[in-house]
């Protein structure tokens, strides 16, 4: 079954390179459908999917952020002010994960997928109508982004980029800074899910808390290798059409997850 994890990483990497979104939007639902074949208890499936997705983002965010850093596109001061909140928000969700039923986490993720799909289908320009807030404001904003990102198992790009763009940050810098912001989210979320899942019974072998290590290793390896391919394709294909197709794919995924819940 390791091939399924490699394929997940391959698809997630290409899509991340194509659209600049984190692979979590693909990795979480893929694990949601794959993990039952590993006899994972239903009440743990979504926790493992979120935790493992966040763990993979540690690797992919480093790779992506380094690429942007070489082009001097990351706003380091903004990243440093956002990072504590991002880390704390994601960590808190991971630590209290045992209080959430798998069904609740699934419903939240489904709603989030629909919202992201709607955002991509609209493809409207963000109205930049304010400046970046103070360090305290960025910290509070980062905490909110960290909370939502950990609940969805993503690196926060679909939240951080619009937020920074709304604050009049040029889109190139917003994307680059968001890529770096995935790291504190992933570290905080993985740490929290690891601690909360440490004593949980009926987790698959080779798990670190809720993080399923075989899936983490295979998905990370494939996604890091394939992300540059997605970036190359992004320059050769019509992005507006691709975004609509990706949005439709997210809708199909969300509907399939809903069907499994019913």
Phi and psi in degrees as GROMACS dihedral restraints (atoms count N, CA, C in turn):
[ dihedral_restraints ]
;  ai    aj    ak    al  type     phi  dphi    fc
    3     4     5     6     1   -58.6    20    10
    4     5     6     7     1   -26.8    20    10
    6     7     8     9     1   -60.8    20    10
    7     8     9    10     1   -32.2    20    10
    9    10    11    12     1   -66.6    20    10
   10    11    12    13     1   -35.7    20    10
   12    13    14    15     1   -70.7    20    10
   13    14    15    16     1   -38.9    20    10
   15    16    17    18     1   -63.2    20    10
   16    17    18    19     1   -42.8    20    10
   18    19    20    21     1   -63.9    20    10
   19    20    21    22     1   -39.5    20    10
   21    22    23    24     1   -60.5    20    10
   22    23    24    25     1   -46.2    20    10
   24    25    26    27     1   -64.3    20    10
   25    26    27    28     1   -38.4    20    10
   27    28    29    30     1   -60.9    20    10
   28    29    30    31     1   -50.1    20    10
   30    31    32    33     1   -65.3    20    10
   31    32    33    34     1   -43.9    20    10
   33    34    35    36     1   -62.7    20    10
   34    35    36    37     1   -41.4    20    10
   36    37    38    39     1   -64.2    20    10
   37    38    39    40     1   -46.0    20    10
   39    40    41    42     1   -63.5    20    10
   40    41    42    43     1   -44.8    20    10
   42    43    44    45     1   -65.8    20    10
   43    44    45    46     1   -37.3    20    10
   45    46    47    48     1   -63.3    20    10
   46    47    48    49     1   -41.4    20    10
   48    49    50    51     1   -68.7    20    10
   49    50    51    52     1   -34.5    20    10
   51    52    53    54     1   -70.4    20    10
   52    53    54    55     1   -46.2    20    10
   54    55    56    57     1  -112.3    20    10
   55    56    57    58     1    -6.2    20    10
   57    58    59    60     1    71.2    20    10
   58    59    60    61     1    19.3    20    10
   60    61    62    63     1  -106.5    20    10
   61    62    63    64     1   154.3    20    10
   63    64    65    66     1   -67.2    20    10
   64    65    66    67     1   152.9    20    10
   66    67    68    69     1   -71.2    20    10
   67    68    69    70     1   -10.2    20    10
   69    70    71    72     1   -57.8    20    10
   70    71    72    73     1   -30.8    20    10
   72    73    74    75     1   -63.0    20    10
   73    74    75    76     1   -21.6    20    10
   75    76    77    78     1  -105.1    20    10
   76    77    78    79     1   -40.0    20    10
   78    79    80    81     1   -64.3    20    10
   79    80    81    82     1   -44.8    20    10
   81    82    83    84     1   -59.5    20    10
   82    83    84    85     1   -53.6    20    10
   84    85    86    87     1   -64.9    20    10
   85    86    87    88     1   -33.3    20    10
   87    88    89    90     1   -61.0    20    10
   88    89    90    91     1   -46.8    20    10
   90    91    92    93     1   -66.2    20    10
   91    92    93    94     1   -33.5    20    10
   93    94    95    96     1   -58.7    20    10
   94    95    96    97     1   -37.5    20    10
   96    97    98    99     1   -88.1    20    10
   97    98    99   100     1   -27.2    20    10
   99   100   101   102     1   -82.2    20    10
  100   101   102   103     1   -42.0    20    10
  102   103   104   105     1   -58.5    20    10
  103   104   105   106     1   -32.8    20    10
  105   106   107   108     1   -57.3    20    10
  106   107   108   109     1   -27.3    20    10
  108   109   110   111     1   -72.4    20    10
  109   110   111   112     1   -12.1    20    10
  111   112   113   114     1   -98.8    20    10
  112   113   114   115     1    15.8    20    10
  114   115   116   117     1    58.6    20    10
  115   116   117   118     1    34.4    20    10
  117   118   119   120     1   -77.2    20    10
  118   119   120   121     1   134.7    20    10
  120   121   122   123     1   -59.9    20    10
  121   122   123   124     1   138.3    20    10
  123   124   125   126     1   -55.1    20    10
  124   125   126   127     1   -36.9    20    10
  126   127   128   129     1   -71.4    20    10
  127   128   129   130     1   -10.0    20    10
  129   130   131   132     1  -109.5    20    10
  130   131   132   133     1    -9.1    20    10
  132   133   134   135     1   -59.5    20    10
  133   134   135   136     1   -49.9    20    10
  135   136   137   138     1   -70.1    20    10
  136   137   138   139     1   -34.3    20    10
  138   139   140   141     1   -62.3    20    10
  139   140   141   142     1   -43.4    20    10
  141   142   143   144     1   -67.3    20    10
  142   143   144   145     1   -41.3    20    10
  144   145   146   147     1   -61.6    20    10
  145   146   147   148     1   -45.0    20    10
  147   148   149   150     1   -66.6    20    10
  148   149   150   151     1   -47.6    20    10
  150   151   152   153     1   -62.7    20    10
  151   152   153   154     1   -43.4    20    10
  153   154   155   156     1   -69.2    20    10
  154   155   156   157     1   -38.7    20    10
  156   157   158   159     1   -60.7    20    10
  157   158   159   160     1   -45.5    20    10
  159   160   161   162     1   -61.4    20    10
  160   161   162   163     1   -38.2    20    10
  162   163   164   165     1   -62.8    20    10
  163   164   165   166     1   -40.9    20    10
  165   166   167   168     1   -65.3    20    10
  166   167   168   169     1   -30.5    20    10
  168   169   170   171     1   -67.7    20    10
  169   170   171   172     1   -25.3    20    10
  171   172   173   174     1   -56.4    20    10
  172   173   174   175     1   -45.8    20    10
  174   175   176   177     1   -71.8    20    10
  175   176   177   178     1   -49.2    20    10
  177   178   179   180     1   -67.8    20    10
  178   179   180   181     1   -33.5    20    10
  180   181   182   183     1   -68.5    20    10
  181   182   183   184     1   -37.5    20    10
  183   184   185   186     1   -62.0    20    10
  184   185   186   187     1   -46.5    20    10
  186   187   188   189     1   -61.6    20    10
  187   188   189   190     1   -47.3    20    10
  189   190   191   192     1   -68.1    20    10
  190   191   192   193     1   -44.7    20    10
  192   193   194   195     1   -63.6    20    10
  193   194   195   196     1   -39.0    20    10
  195   196   197   198     1   -62.0    20    10
  196   197   198   199     1   -40.3    20    10
  198   199   200   201     1   -61.6    20    10
  199   200   201   202     1   -44.8    20    10
  201   202   203   204     1   -68.6    20    10
  202   203   204   205     1   -35.8    20    10
  204   205   206   207     1   -63.9    20    10
  205   206   207   208     1   -38.2    20    10
  207   208   209   210     1   -61.7    20    10
  208   209   210   211     1   -29.7    20    10
  210   211   212   213     1   -91.0    20    10
  211   212   213   214     1     7.4    20    10
  213   214   215   216     1    55.2    20    10
  214   215   216   217     1    38.7    20    10
  216   217   218   219     1   -98.7    20    10
  217   218   219   220     1   -13.8    20    10
  219   220   221   222     1   -80.2    20    10
  220   221   222   223     1   130.2    20    10
  222   223   224   225     1   -83.9    20    10
  223   224   225   226     1    93.3    20    10
  225   226   227   228     1   -60.4    20    10
  226   227   228   229     1   -42.1    20    10
  228   229   230   231     1   -62.2    20    10
  229   230   231   232     1   -41.7    20    10
  231   232   233   234     1   -66.5    20    10
  232   233   234   235     1   -43.4    20    10
  234   235   236   237     1   -57.9    20    10
  235   236   237   238     1   -45.4    20    10
  237   238   239   240     1   -65.4    20    10
  238   239   240   241     1   -33.3    20    10
  240   241   242   243     1   -77.6    20    10
  241   242   243   244     1   -30.9    20    10
  243   244   245   246     1   -78.6    20    10
  244   245   246   247     1   -33.5    20    10
  246   247   248   249     1   -55.9    20    10
  247   248   249   250     1   -45.7    20    10
  249   250   251   252     1   -58.1    20    10
  250   251   252   253     1   -43.1    20    10
  252   253   254   255     1   -66.5    20    10
  253   254   255   256     1   -42.3    20    10
  255   256   257   258     1   -58.1    20    10
  256   257   258   259     1   -46.8    20    10
  258   259   260   261     1   -64.1    20    10
  259   260   261   262     1   -48.6    20    10
  261   262   263   264     1   -64.5    20    10
  262   263   264   265     1   -43.8    20    10
  264   265   266   267     1   -60.9    20    10
  265   266   267   268     1   -46.1    20    10
  267   268   269   270     1   -67.7    20    10
  268   269   270   271     1   -40.4    20    10
  270   271   272   273     1   -61.3    20    10
  271   272   273   274     1   -44.7    20    10
  273   274   275   276     1   -60.8    20    10
  274   275   276   277     1   -42.8    20    10
  276   277   278   279     1   -63.3    20    10
  277   278   279   280     1   -43.2    20    10
  279   280   281   282     1   -61.1    20    10
  280   281   282   283     1   -41.7    20    10
  282   283   284   285     1   -66.9    20    10
  283   284   285   286     1   -32.5    20    10
  285   286   287   288     1  -100.1    20    10
  286   287   288   289     1    13.3    20    10
  288   289   290   291     1   -57.3    20    10
  289   290   291   292     1   -32.1    20    10
  291   292   293   294     1   -66.9    20    10
  292   293   294   295     1   -14.8    20    10
  294   295   296   297     1   -82.9    20    10
  295   296   297   298     1    -8.5    20    10
  297   298   299   300     1  -103.6    20    10
  298   299   300   301     1   128.3    20    10
  300   301   302   303     1   -73.5    20    10
  301   302   303   304     1   149.6    20    10
  303   304   305   306     1   -56.9    20    10
  304   305   306   307     1   -36.4    20    10
  306   307   308   309     1   -64.1    20    10
  307   308   309   310     1   -39.4    20    10
  309   310   311   312     1   -64.8    20    10
  310   311   312   313     1   -43.8    20    10
  312   313   314   315     1   -63.6    20    10
  313   314   315   316     1   -37.2    20    10
  315   316   317   318     1   -65.2    20    10
  316   317   318   319     1   -44.6    20    10
  318   319   320   321     1   -61.6    20    10
  319   320   321   322     1   -42.8    20    10
  321   322   323   324     1   -60.9    20    10
  322   323   324   325     1   -44.4    20    10
  324   325   326   327     1   -64.2    20    10
  325   326   327   328     1   -41.1    20    10
  327   328   329   330     1   -59.7    20    10
  328   329   330   331     1   -47.1    20    10
  330   331   332   333     1   -60.6    20    10
  331   332   333   334     1   -42.2    20    10
  333   334   335   336     1   -63.2    20    10
  334   335   336   337     1   -42.2    20    10
  336   337   338   339     1   -60.8    20    10
  337   338   339   340     1   -43.5    20    10
  339   340   341   342     1   -61.7    20    10
  340   341   342   343     1   -41.5    20    10
  342   343   344   345     1   -65.5    20    10
  343   344   345   346     1   -42.6    20    10
  345   346   347   348     1   -66.1    20    10
  346   347   348   349     1   -40.5    20    10
  348   349   350   351     1   -61.5    20    10
  349   350   351   352     1   -43.3    20    10
  351   352   353   354     1   -63.2    20    10
  352   353   354   355     1   -39.9    20    10
  354   355   356   357     1   -62.3    20    10
  355   356   357   358     1   -41.0    20    10
  357   358   359   360     1   -72.4    20    10
  358   359   360   361     1   -35.1    20    10
  360   361   362   363     1   -69.9    20    10
  361   362   363   364     1   -34.1    20    10
  363   364   365   366     1   -69.2    20    10
  364   365   366   367     1   -42.4    20    10
  366   367   368   369     1    50.6    20    10
  367   368   369   370     1    35.4    20    10
  369   370   371   372     1   -85.8    20    10
  370   371   372   373     1   153.3    20    10
  372   373   374   375     1   -75.2    20    10
  373   374   375   376     1   141.4    20    10
  375   376   377   378     1   -78.0    20    10
  376   377   378   379     1   132.8    20    10
  378   379   380   381     1   -80.4    20    10
  379   380   381   382     1   101.3    20    10
  381   382   383   384     1   -79.6    20    10
  382   383   384   385     1   106.8    20    10
  384   385   386   387     1  -129.3    20    10
  385   386   387   388     1    17.2    20    10
  387   388   389   390     1  -155.9    20    10
  388   389   390   391     1   163.3    20    10
  390   391   392   393     1   -87.4    20    10
  391   392   393   394     1   168.6    20    10
  393   394   395   396     1   -61.2    20    10
  394   395   396   397     1   137.8    20    10
  396   397   398   399     1   -71.0    20    10
  397   398   399   400     1   177.1    20    10
  399   400   401   402     1   -66.9    20    10
  400   401   402   403     1   175.6    20    10
  402   403   404   405     1   -57.6    20    10
  403   404   405   406     1   -39.9    20    10
  405   406   407   408     1   -64.9    20    10
  406   407   408   409     1   -43.4    20    10
  408   409   410   411     1   -62.5    20    10
  409   410   411   412     1   -40.2    20    10
  411   412   413   414     1   -66.4    20    10
  412   413   414   415     1   -36.8    20    10
  414   415   416   417     1   -64.1    20    10
  415   416   417   418     1   -44.0    20    10
  417   418   419   420     1   -65.7    20    10
  418   419   420   421     1   -44.1    20    10
  420   421   422   423     1   -61.0    20    10
  421   422   423   424     1   -42.1    20    10
  423   424   425   426     1   -61.3    20    10
  424   425   426   427     1   -38.9    20    10
  426   427   428   429     1   -62.2    20    10
  427   428   429   430     1   -43.8    20    10
  429   430   431   432     1   -62.8    20    10
  430   431   432   433     1   -43.4    20    10
  432   433   434   435     1   -64.2    20    10
  433   434   435   436     1   -40.1    20    10
  435   436   437   438     1   -62.8    20    10
  436   437   438   439     1   -41.7    20    10
  438   439   440   441     1   -61.2    20    10
  439   440   441   442     1   -52.6    20    10
  441   442   443   444     1   -65.1    20    10
  442   443   444   445     1   -39.5    20    10
  444   445   446   447     1   -64.1    20    10
  445   446   447   448     1   -42.3    20    10
  447   448   449   450     1   -66.9    20    10
  448   449   450   451     1   -35.7    20    10
  450   451   452   453     1   -66.9    20    10
  451   452   453   454     1   -26.0    20    10
  453   454   455   456     1  -103.7    20    10
  454   455   456   457     1    -5.0    20    10
  456   457   458   459     1    69.2    20    10
  457   458   459   460     1    33.1    20    10
  459   460   461   462     1  -120.4    20    10
  460   461   462   463     1   169.5    20    10
  462   463   464   465     1   -86.4    20    10
  463   464   465   466     1    -0.1    20    10
  465   466   467   468     1    89.4    20    10
  466   467   468   469     1     2.3    20    10
  468   469   470   471     1   -59.1    20    10
  469   470   471   472     1   -36.6    20    10
  471   472   473   474     1   -72.3    20    10
  472   473   474   475     1    -8.9    20    10
  474   475   476   477     1  -109.7    20    10
  475   476   477   478     1   -43.2    20    10
  477   478   479   480     1   -68.8    20    10
  478   479   480   481     1   -42.1    20    10
  480   481   482   483     1   -62.1    20    10
  481   482   483   484     1   -49.6    20    10
  483   484   485   486     1   -61.1    20    10
  484   485   486   487     1   -37.9    20    10
  486   487   488   489     1   -62.8    20    10
  487   488   489   490     1   -48.6    20    10
  489   490   491   492     1   -66.4    20    10
  490   491   492   493     1   -37.3    20    10
  492   493   494   495     1   -64.8    20    10
  493   494   495   496     1   -38.7    20    10
  495   496   497   498     1   -62.2    20    10
  496   497   498   499     1   -28.8    20    10
  498   499   500   501     1   -92.6    20    10
  499   500   501   502     1    23.9    20    10
  501   502   503   504     1    66.8    20    10
  502   503   504   505     1    24.3    20    10
  504   505   506   507     1   -82.9    20    10
  505   506   507   508     1   129.0    20    10
  507   508   509   510     1   -54.2    20    10
  508   509   510   511     1   142.5    20    10
  510   511   512   513     1   -58.2    20    10
  511   512   513   514     1   -36.6    20    10
  513   514   515   516     1   -60.2    20    10
  514   515   516   517     1   -45.3    20    10
  516   517   518   519     1   -72.2    20    10
  517   518   519   520     1   -33.4    20    10
  519   520   521   522     1   -64.1    20    10
  520   521   522   523     1   -44.6    20    10
  522   523   524   525     1   -65.4    20    10
  523   524   525   526     1   -44.3    20    10
  525   526   527   528     1   -64.5    20    10
  526   527   528   529     1   -45.4    20    10
  528   529   530   531     1   -66.1    20    10
  529   530   531   532     1   -38.1    20    10
  531   532   533   534     1   -62.7    20    10
  532   533   534   535     1   -37.6    20    10
  534   535   536   537     1   -60.0    20    10
  535   536   537   538     1   -41.5    20    10
  537   538   539   540     1   -69.1    20    10
  538   539   540   541     1   -34.1    20    10
  540   541   542   543     1   -66.7    20    10
  541   542   543   544     1   -19.7    20    10
  543   544   545   546     1   -63.1    20    10
  544   545   546   547     1   -26.1    20    10
  546   547   548   549     1   -67.6    20    10
  547   548   549   550     1   -53.6    20    10
  549   550   551   552     1   -63.0    20    10
  550   551   552   553     1   -33.0    20    10
  552   553   554   555     1   -63.2    20    10
  553   554   555   556     1   -48.3    20    10
  555   556   557   558     1   -65.5    20    10
  556   557   558   559     1   -42.0    20    10
  558   559   560   561     1   -63.8    20    10
  559   560   561   562     1   -49.0    20    10
  561   562   563   564     1   -62.1    20    10
  562   563   564   565     1   -46.2    20    10
  564   565   566   567     1   -64.6    20    10
  565   566   567   568     1   -45.7    20    10
  567   568   569   570     1   -61.9    20    10
  568   569   570   571     1   -43.5    20    10
  570   571   572   573     1   -61.3    20    10
  571   572   573   574     1   -45.2    20    10
  573   574   575   576     1   -63.4    20    10
  574   575   576   577     1   -45.9    20    10
  576   577   578   579     1   -67.6    20    10
  577   578   579   580     1   -31.6    20    10
  579   580   581   582     1   -66.4    20    10
  580   581   582   583     1   -45.6    20    10
  582   583   584   585     1   -65.5    20    10
  583   584   585   586     1   -46.6    20    10
  585   586   587   588     1   -68.8    20    10
  586   587   588   589     1   -26.1    20    10
  588   589   590   591     1   -96.7    20    10
  589   590   591   592     1     4.1    20    10
  591   592   593   594     1   -59.4    20    10
  592   593   594   595     1   -42.7    20    10
  594   595   596   597     1  -104.2    20    10
  595   596   597   598     1    12.1    20    10
  597   598   599   600     1   -74.7    20    10
  598   599   600   601     1   131.1    20    10
  600   601   602   603     1   -84.6    20    10
  601   602   603   604     1   167.1    20    10
  603   604   605   606     1    66.5    20    10
  604   605   606   607     1    23.2    20    10
  606   607   608   609     1   -86.2    20    10
  607   608   609   610     1   152.7    20    10
  609   610   611   612     1   -64.4    20    10
  610   611   612   613     1   156.9    20    10
  612   613   614   615     1   -60.2    20    10
  613   614   615   616     1   156.9    20    10
  615   616   617   618     1    62.5    20    10
  616   617   618   619     1    37.7    20    10
  618   619   620   621     1  -106.5    20    10
  619   620   621   622     1   145.8    20    10
  621   622   623   624     1  -113.4    20    10
  622   623   624   625     1    93.5    20    10
  624   625   626   627     1    63.3    20    10
  625   626   627   628     1  -128.8    20    10
  627   628   629   630     1   -86.0    20    10
  628   629   630   631     1    -4.1    20    10
  630   631   632   633     1   -82.3    20    10
  631   632   633   634     1   119.3    20    10
  633   634   635   636     1   -89.3    20    10
  634   635   636   637     1   105.2    20    10
  636   637   638   639     1   -61.8    20    10
  637   638   639   640     1   -41.9    20    10
  639   640   641   642     1   -58.8    20    10
  640   641   642   643     1   -43.4    20    10
  642   643   644   645     1   -64.5    20    10
  643   644   645   646     1   -42.1    20    10
  645   646   647   648     1   -57.9    20    10
  646   647   648   649     1   -47.0    20    10
  648   649   650   651     1   -66.2    20    10
  649   650   651   652     1   -48.5    20    10
  651   652   653   654     1   -68.4    20    10
  652   653   654   655     1   -43.3    20    10
  654   655   656   657     1   -65.9    20    10
  655   656   657   658     1   -43.2    20    10
  657   658   659   660     1   -61.6    20    10
  658   659   660   661     1   -45.6    20    10
  660   661   662   663     1   -60.3    20    10
  661   662   663   664     1   -47.9    20    10
  663   664   665   666     1   -69.7    20    10
  664   665   666   667     1   -39.2    20    10
  666   667   668   669     1   -69.6    20    10
  667   668   669   670     1   -38.7    20    10
  669   670   671   672     1   -65.0    20    10
  670   671   672   673     1   -38.4    20    10
  672   673   674   675     1   -69.7    20    10
  673   674   675   676     1   -38.0    20    10
  675   676   677   678     1   -90.6    20    10
  676   677   678   679     1   -16.7    20    10
  678   679   680   681     1   -57.4    20    10
  679   680   681   682     1   -43.0    20    10
  681   682   683   684     1   -60.6    20    10
  682   683   684   685     1   -31.7    20    10
  684   685   686   687     1   -64.5    20    10
  685   686   687   688     1   -41.7    20    10
  687   688   689   690     1   -61.9    20    10
  688   689   690   691     1   -38.8    20    10
  690   691   692   693     1   -64.8    20    10
  691   692   693   694     1   -38.5    20    10
  693   694   695   696     1   -65.1    20    10
  694   695   696   697     1   -45.4    20    10
  696   697   698   699     1   -62.9    20    10
  697   698   699   700     1   -32.7    20    10
  699   700   701   702     1   -60.8    20    10
  700   701   702   703     1   -29.7    20    10
  702   703   704   705     1   -85.1    20    10
  703   704   705   706     1    -9.4    20    10
  705   706   707   708     1  -111.8    20    10
  706   707   708   709     1   -15.6    20    10
  708   709   710   711     1  -113.5    20    10
  709   710   711   712     1   158.6    20    10
  711   712   713   714     1   -74.6    20    10
  712   713   714   715     1   110.7    20    10
  714   715   716   717     1   -66.3    20    10
  715   716   717   718     1   -35.0    20    10
  717   718   719   720     1   -63.3    20    10
  718   719   720   721     1   -42.9    20    10
  720   721   722   723     1   -67.6    20    10
  721   722   723   724     1   -41.8    20    10
  723   724   725   726     1   -61.7    20    10
  724   725   726   727     1   -40.3    20    10
  726   727   728   729     1   -63.9    20    10
  727   728   729   730     1   -38.5    20    10
  729   730   731   732     1   -65.9    20    10
  730   731   732   733     1   -40.8    20    10
  732   733   734   735     1   -65.1    20    10
  733   734   735   736     1   -40.8    20    10
  735   736   737   738     1   -64.1    20    10
  736   737   738   739     1   -41.6    20    10
  738   739   740   741     1   -61.5    20    10
  739   740   741   742     1   -41.7    20    10
  741   742   743   744     1   -65.0    20    10
  742   743   744   745     1   -36.8    20    10
  744   745   746   747     1   -63.2    20    10
  745   746   747   748     1   -41.3    20    10
  747   748   749   750     1   -62.0    20    10
  748   749   750   751     1   -39.0    20    10
  750   751   752   753     1   -64.5    20    10
  751   752   753   754     1   -43.4    20    10
  753   754   755   756     1   -61.9    20    10
  754   755   756   757     1   -43.7    20    10
  756   757   758   759     1   -60.2    20    10
  757   758   759   760     1   -46.0    20    10
  759   760   761   762     1   -62.1    20    10
  760   761   762   763     1   -41.2    20    10
  762   763   764   765     1   -65.9    20    10
  763   764   765   766     1   -40.1    20    10
  765   766   767   768     1   -64.8    20    10
  766   767   768   769     1   -38.9    20    10
  768   769   770   771     1   -66.4    20    10
  769   770   771   772     1   -37.6    20    10
  771   772   773   774     1   -62.7    20    10
  772   773   774   775     1   -41.1    20    10
  774   775   776   777     1   -62.0    20    10
  775   776   777   778     1   -36.6    20    10
  777   778   779   780     1   -69.7    20    10
  778   779   780   781     1   -31.2    20    10
  780   781   782   783     1   -69.6    20    10
  781   782   783   784     1   -34.3    20    10
